[in-house]
Amino acid sequence: MTGHRHRLRRRYESVATFKTLKYLSFTHSGIYTCLLIAWIVPGLHTAEYVLGWMHGIGWICMSLLCIDAVRRRVIPLWLGVMVAVVGGVGPFAGSIGFIHAERRATSASPPRRRGMV
């Protein structure tokens, strides 16, 4: 049983990467945008209901995944807070946070040294 659990954990960790979480965050933001449109446009009560549930369940799943990702040091703590706390009201904050973290990581890489040409 321990070997099976270990294999499942390794498989989960290979799937729950920064890139996967970033794309899930963008998907959640898209669902939230559709929910806002359904809320503004009169007569879309069924779509509003379904998208509201999708947003709620999506936020819970994103929060749990990001809390675990912070624990595994896949994403920084501030990004986990953006997704789990602020993301319930405005998931755009999590998507913007992923973009910011990605740009910050690429700009923090050391500059390439080139020899004399």
HELIX and SHEET records of a PDB file:
HELIX    1   1 THR A    2  VAL A   15  1                                  14    
HELIX    2   2 PHE A   18  ILE A   40  1                                  23    
HELIX    3   3 HIS A   45  ARG A   71  1                                  27    
HELIX    4   4 LEU A   77  ALA A   84  1                                   8    
HELIX    5   5 VAL A   86  GLY A   88  5                                   3    
HELIX    6   6 PHE A   92  SER A  107  1                                  16    
END                                                                             
